[in-house]
Amino acid sequence: MIYIGMFFLSYVFMKIYERKKGNSYIRFVCLAVALFLPSLLAGLRADSIGTDVLVYAKSVYCTVASFSNFGDFFNFWSFNSVTSDPFYFLLTFLLAKTFSDYHFGLFVYQLLIEILFFMGSRRVSEKYKFSISLLILWIHLCLYNVGLNAIRQMIAVSMLFYFSTFLMDNKIKQFVIGWIFVIFWHSSALLGVVILGVYVVSYNKKGILTQKQSITRCVLFISAILLIIVMMQPMTSILVNYGFLRGNYLNYLSGGIYQSAGLPRSVLIAPFIYLSTIFLRFKNMRKNYELAIFFLLCAICNFAFSFGAAISTSLLRITFYFIPFVMVGIMMAIVTKKKNCRFWLSIITIILLIFGYIDFVVKGYNETYPYEFYWSV
């Protein structure tokens, strides 16, 4: 399958980049190729690959390309709603006035996502000495096909992942500034407040909190997450009524037209496996990593929001923000078990491949399989 071939080819070039030291020309070229390949595949796809390409990406790009001036674009954006992801619209306007073919936009959107995931993964690697190439491969297996559909949200997910890495250095101000910036790309990034909450609950400066106090914090936070899940339907309605969210968010609630739109079976299995992997190794993780509890709580949030999809499919989309952190947590859990480390990393990769096959091939989630080039339809 073309996706698997591209993932592993990108992984090989990223691995070469990772192993080469210094600022060599070969290292730079390998990094460029690793980022370019998935972006090129996204740019060359037919408009039927990814549900939202036809829903908004192509139509918005082609409409904006026809505008003769910025004033026409501003009126179009204002008509759609001043809270409707202005930075995405602005980027689309700039791209469309440069190249009128919407495939160029699909390429640049994905390239932006790839660069941001790389920057975030590199910061994680510098902090915890993890493999950048393997972490990005895992992220690809989980989120690449999702991003071919939910383009705007995946830009926000990759951005928030990058800015969240500043929390690893207790740089809350930088995170908050970045988080506000991301909200203007996609309104779902308002959920960054949950990530900040996870960090505040899990951070224990110089061991001031006792284990009992840490557990109490976690229990209270998890209770708050469960309350959010239960209250998601009325909360979404209120935010839509006040203009903070677009009206189409109502379609993802119980009774909405997208509520039963092909939820993958692995929604009920994968989060449990991820959480179990981290939980079983948490004791050793906590000895080696001061933010181990942060990644455990991210796995719990991913698990809780996944099961909350029965109330609202928008809760399933919220899990996208946690998946990169869950992948980091799994890598932490395995690396702390130094014995047979490569074997277990390989097992997780195989598990991700299996779930990807179920989600995107068998179930057809996000409508990205079979892949088609735009010139073949």
N, C-alpha and C positions, 0 to 999 in steps of 0.2 A: 504494500500500500504506500502511496506517495507520501502521506504524512509521516509514517514511520521512517521511511528512507531519509526524508528531510530532517527529522528530529535527530537521528543518529549521525547524519553527515554534519549537521551544525554542531553536535556534541564533539565530534572528532576535531573539528577546527578550533572549537573553544578549548579543548583539552591541550592542543598544541600551543595555543596562546598561553594557557595556564602554566605549562611546563617551561616555556621559553622565558628567560630572565632578561631584564634590562629593557631597552627601548628599540629593539631590533626591528628591521623592516618586515621580516617574516612574521613576527609576533603581531604587528599592526595589521598586516594583510589577513592573517588567520582570524583575528577578531572581527574585522570588517566582513569577511565571508560568512562567519558564524551568525552575525546579525542580519546580513543581507539575504541569506537563503530563505528563512521563514517569511521575511517581508516580501520577497519577490513572489513566493508562492501565494501569499495573500493578495498581492496586486494583480496577478494574472488569472484569478479565479473568475468564473462566470457569475452573473448577478444572482443566480439561484443558489449559490453556496453561501449559507449563512442567512437565516431568516430576515434579519434586520437590514440586509443590503437593499432589498427591494422595499422594505417598510419605510426606511428613511435615508439610508446612506447614499444610494444612487440618486434618488429624487432630489434630495437637498443639494447635493453636489452639482447636478445638472441645472437646477433652478438658479443657484447662486452664480454659476458660470455665465448665465445669460444676462446678469445685471450689468449695467453700463457704469455704475458708480457706487460708492460706498453708501450713499443715501438710500438707494433701492434696497441694498442688503440690510441696512439698519431697520427699515420699515418692515421687511420680511421677518427679521428676527423678533422685532417688537410685537408683530402680529402673532407669532408663535408663542410668545410669553417672555417677558424680560428675565424670568428665572429659569429659562429653558437652556441650560448649558452654554452660556455665551462664549466661552473660550473655544469650545468645539466648533461652534458656528463661525467664529472669527478665523480659526485655522482653516476651515473649509473654504471660506471666502478667499483667503490668501492663496491657497493651493489652486482653487478653481480659476482664479485670474491669472495664474502662471501656466497651468495646463488644464485645458477644458475636459480632457478625458478622465472620467471618474476613477479609472483603474489606478491612476497616479495617486489619487487620494487614498485608495485602499492600501497602496504600498506604503505611503508615508505614515498613515495611522499605525500600521503594524510595526514599522521601523521605530516609531516613537515608543511603542510598547516594549519592543525588544531592548532598546537602549536603556529604558527605565528599569526593567527587570534585571538587566546586566549590572547596572549601577548599584541597585539594591543588593544583589547577590554578591557583588564585589565587596561591599561594606561588611556584609555578614561574614564573608570569607576572611577578610582582614581581622575581624574581631575574634572569630572562633576557629580559624584555620580549616575551614571546610573546603570541599571541592566546588568551585564555581560552576564548572561544566556539568557536574551531576545534578546540582541544585536546579540549574536552568533546564536540564533535560526533564526533571520531575515536574517543574512548572509547565513546560510545554505539554507533557502528557496529560496534565490536569486541565489546563486553561487555554491552550492554543486554539482548539476548535471552538471553544466557548467564545473566544475573542473574535472569531470570524463572523459571529452572530452579534453579540453584545459589544459592538465596537466602542461606543462612547464609554460604557461602563468599564471595559477592560483597560482603556487609557487611564481612567481614574484609579482602578485597582493597582496598576503598575506604579503609578505616581505615589499613591498612598503607601505602598510597600516600601518604596525608596525613602520617603520622608519618615516613615516609621522606624527606619534603621537608626535615626538620630536618637531615638529613645534608648537604644543600647548604650549610648554614652551620656544618658540622663540630660539630653538637650531638648527639654520640653518646649522651649520657646520656638526653636527651629521647626519642631514637629507641628506646632499649632499654626505657625505661619504657612507652612506647606499644606497642611490640611485645609485651611481656608481657601488657598489657591486651588486645590483639587476640587472643591465643591463647585467651582465655576466651570469645571469640565463635565461633571455629572452629579446631579443632585443626590444620588444615592450615597455619595461620599460623606453625607451628613453622619453616616454610621461610624465615621472616624472617631466619634466621641466614645464609642464602645471600645475601640482599640486603646484610646487614651485611658479609659476606665480600667481596662485589663492591666495596663502598665502601672497605674497608680496603686491598684490593689496589690500587685505582685512585687513592687519595688520595696526592698527592705534595706535601707541605707545602713551600712556597717553593722548589720545584724541587730538593729535596735528592737525589732519585733520578735516576740517569742514565737515558737511554732504554733502554739494555741491561738495567738493573735492573728497569725497569717492564715490559719485555717478558718477562723471566724470571718475574716475579710473575704476570703474566697467563697464561703457559703452565702454571705450576704450579696456578693456580686452575682453569683449564679442565680440566686433568687430574683435579683433585678432583671437578669436576662430572660428568665422564664416569664416574668411579668410583662416584659416588652413583647414576647411572643404572643401571649394571650391578648394583649391590648393592640396588636399590630393593625387589626382591621379598623377600629375607631380612630387610632392615631393617624393612619394613612389618610383616612377621609378628612380629618381636621387639617392636615398639612396640605392636602390638595385644595380644600376650600379657601385656605389663606394664601394660596399661590406659591408655597414653598416647594411643592412637587407638581409635576405635570399630571393632567387628568388621566392619562393612560395608566397610571399606577393603580387606579381603581379596577382595571381589567385583570389584575393579578390577585385580587382578593377572592374570598369564597363567593362563588356565584358569578365571578367575572369570566369573560370569554377566554382568558388564558389560564384559568385556574387548573384545568386538567390537561393542559397542553404538553403531553408527553414527558412527564417526569421520569427520569431514568431509574431503573430498579436499584442501581448501586447507591442511590441516595440513602437507602436504608441499611447499606452494608459498609461501604467504604469509610464513612466517618467513624464507625465503631472500630474498625481495624486500625485506623490512624490513632484514635484516642487510646486504644488498648496498647499499642506499641509504645507510645510515650509514657502512659501510666505505669506499665510494668518495669520501665527503666528509670522512673522518676527519681527514685532514691539516689541512684548514682549520678543522674543528671544534676541534681541539686548540689552534690558535693563538688562538681566541676564547673557549673555555670550559675552565676548569680541570678540570671533571669530565667532559669529553668521553669519556674512557676508561671511566667508570662506565656511561654509556649504551650504549657499544659492547659492553661485557661483558654488560649486561642483554639486548641483542639476541642475543648468542652463547648465553646461557643459554636464552632463549626458543626459539632454533633447536634447541639440543641436546635440551631436554626435549620439544619437539614430536616429534622423531624417535624419542625414547625411548618414545613412546606404544605402540610395538609390544611393549614389555616390560610396560607397565602403563598403563592409561588414566588412572591417578591422576597420572602424569607430565604428561599433557596438561592436567590441571586446575592443575598447578603453574604452567603458562605464564600463567595469568590474572594472577598476581601481577606478572609482568614486562611485560605488554602496555602499561600506562600509561607506564612508563619508556621502552619502545620507541617509543611515539608521541611522547614528548618528544624522544628521540634523532633521530627522523626530521625533526621540526620544526627541530631544531638544524641538521641536515645541509642542509636546504633554505634556511633563513634565511642561512646562511653564504655560499650562492651567491646573492648579491643579484640577479643578472641573471635575469629571468624567474621570480622567486620566486613570484608569485601563480599563474603557470601550473603550476608543479610542485606547489604546495600543492593545486591543483585536481585534478591528476592523481592524487595520493595519495588524495584524497577519493573519486574515481571508482573507484580500485582497491579501496578499503575497501568501497564499495557493491557491487562485483562479488563480492568474497569473501563479504560478508554474504548476498547473494542465493544463492550456491552453498551456503553452510553452512546457512542457516535456512529457505530456501524449497525448493531442489532436494533437498538431503539431509535436511531435516527435523530437523537437529541441535537438541537441547533441546526439541523438540516445541512450538514457539511459533508456528507458521504452519499454517493461516490463523488470524488472531486472531479470537476470539469474546468478546463481552460476556457477562457471567454471566446476564443476563436473556434471552438469545437461545437458550439451550440447555434 
